[in-house]
């Protein structure tokens, strides 16, 4: 059966995927705070083989999302916006600023308190939600800004994963890390031997995910590593294995994986006293860290990199759009919640207060970034 032009356009539209994702956020919040909330929570904890539903979603499906983003980043490095050092270095400097400043703000409020261990919470950028917001803006935002945000979020998440591995992981299983390294070497060898069939990368990629998951390091990073071993070329006309895989992943990621991810990770149960937690040092550290710290750190470090001529602004962009992007990077959400759970193990009340503060901060950051980018991009729209 042939799809109508309406449905074809729907599935091709990145704007509609963003709307779908935000709709799932609302549904998840409503479910969590309804009579079905307990059943929904039990469903997420249901064991499916060796892992729970939530683990399959957050560590399994999201590894595929990271695979797609990694493919897009590699393509841009080889033949696109990130192919020059000046453009490629900017997301790295920006991500460093977007981690250091928020962590410093949190520590400023919470050093010496019972909340001090949560300094890593405002460092994280939720790549799925931030990209969904910028996708909704369509042509109002230049492609270079979308690529910059994706690269920034990747570097940010890599930084957050390293922070978790070094400071929040109770135990690293070194034998699994050795297995992981061997799989990576195999994937690199396949690339060097110019193996082009996807199956020869996907099967080792599954083992890579398994070993990384058991090593104690967040398994989604396996998707990025796998992406960077898929062969590509610098040609605009010849379709490479990377581009074929990238094309095949867009629809399932945008219209299945990301919505499922949103449903599973926004089920926050509102409790009495959570609002009071916003006006504690914990709340101040998280909200100011994500809402103010992210944009300050990203624009400050970006400005230094550009002023010293180490980097350059993304093509067809301006500083207003960079500020708007900095606010979008303040959507911490899933990774921030994950770090909060690790920071305050055994204290459910503090965990709930941290979750609510993250939700509020992410909403404020996302809304502010959306409005700034929408306003700054109006002049670029055709009449």
NORWOQUI-V227366 format. One record per backbone hydrogen bond with DSSP energy under -0.5 kcal/mol. NH is the residue of the N-H (numbers start at 0). CO is the residue of the C=O. Records with the same first field share a line. If there is no record, write none. Layout:
BEGIN
NH = CO ; CO
END
This chain:
BEGIN
7 = 3
8 = 4
9 = 5
10 = 6
11 = 7
12 = 8 ; 9
13 = 11
16 = 12
17 = 13
18 = 14
19 = 15
20 = 16
21 = 17
22 = 18
23 = 19
24 = 20
25 = 21
26 = 22
27 = 23
28 = 24
29 = 25
30 = 26
31 = 27
32 = 28
33 = 30
36 = 33
39 = 35
40 = 36
41 = 37
42 = 38
43 = 39
44 = 40
45 = 41 ; 42
47 = 50
48 = 46
50 = 47
52 = 45
53 = 43
55 = 51
56 = 52
57 = 53
58 = 54
59 = 54 ; 55
60 = 55
61 = 56
62 = 59
63 = 59 ; 60
64 = 60
65 = 61
66 = 62
67 = 63
68 = 64
69 = 65
70 = 66
71 = 67
72 = 68
73 = 69
74 = 70
75 = 71
76 = 72
77 = 73
78 = 74
79 = 75
81 = 75
82 = 79
87 = 83
88 = 84
89 = 85
90 = 86
91 = 87
92 = 88
93 = 89
94 = 90
95 = 91
96 = 92
97 = 93
98 = 94 ; 95
99 = 95
100 = 96
102 = 98
103 = 99
104 = 100
105 = 101
106 = 102
107 = 103
108 = 104
109 = 105
110 = 106
112 = 109
115 = 112
117 = 114
118 = 115
120 = 117
122 = 119
123 = 120
125 = 330
126 = 124
129 = 125
130 = 126
131 = 127
132 = 128
133 = 129
134 = 130
135 = 131
136 = 132 ; 133
137 = 134
139 = 136
140 = 137
144 = 141
145 = 141
146 = 142
147 = 143
148 = 144
149 = 145
150 = 146
151 = 147
152 = 148
153 = 149
154 = 150
155 = 151
156 = 152
157 = 153
158 = 154
159 = 155
160 = 156
161 = 157
162 = 158
163 = 159
164 = 160
165 = 161
166 = 162
167 = 162 ; 163
168 = 163
169 = 167
172 = 214
173 = 171
176 = 172
177 = 173
178 = 174
179 = 175
180 = 176
181 = 177
182 = 178
183 = 179
184 = 180
185 = 181
186 = 182
187 = 183
188 = 184
189 = 185
190 = 186
191 = 187
192 = 188
193 = 190
194 = 189
199 = 196
200 = 197
201 = 197
202 = 198
204 = 200
205 = 201
206 = 202
207 = 203
208 = 204
209 = 205
210 = 206
211 = 207
212 = 208
213 = 209
214 = 210
215 = 211 ; 212
216 = 211
220 = 217
221 = 218
222 = 219
223 = 219
224 = 220
225 = 221
226 = 222
227 = 223
228 = 225
229 = 225 ; 226
239 = 237
241 = 230
243 = 239
244 = 240
245 = 241
246 = 242
247 = 243
248 = 244
249 = 245
250 = 246
252 = 248
253 = 249
254 = 250
255 = 251
256 = 251
257 = 252
259 = 255
260 = 256
261 = 257
262 = 258
263 = 259
264 = 260
265 = 261
267 = 265
268 = 266
269 = 267
273 = 270
276 = 272
277 = 273 ; 274
278 = 275
279 = 276
282 = 276
283 = 279
284 = 280
285 = 281
286 = 282
287 = 283
288 = 284
289 = 285
290 = 286
291 = 287
292 = 287
293 = 288
295 = 291
296 = 292
297 = 293
298 = 294
299 = 295
300 = 296
301 = 297
302 = 298
303 = 299
304 = 300
305 = 301
306 = 302
307 = 303
308 = 305
309 = 304
310 = 304
311 = 85
316 = 313
321 = 317
322 = 318
323 = 319
324 = 320
325 = 321
326 = 322
327 = 323
328 = 324
329 = 326
330 = 327
331 = 329
334 = 331
335 = 331
336 = 332
337 = 333
338 = 334
339 = 335
340 = 336
341 = 337
342 = 338
343 = 339
344 = 341
346 = 343
347 = 345
350 = 346
351 = 347
352 = 348
353 = 349
354 = 350
355 = 351
356 = 352
357 = 353
358 = 354
359 = 355
360 = 356
361 = 357
362 = 358
363 = 359
364 = 360
365 = 361
366 = 362
367 = 363
368 = 364
369 = 365
370 = 366
371 = 367
372 = 368
373 = 369
374 = 370
375 = 371
376 = 372
377 = 374
379 = 376
380 = 376 ; 377
END
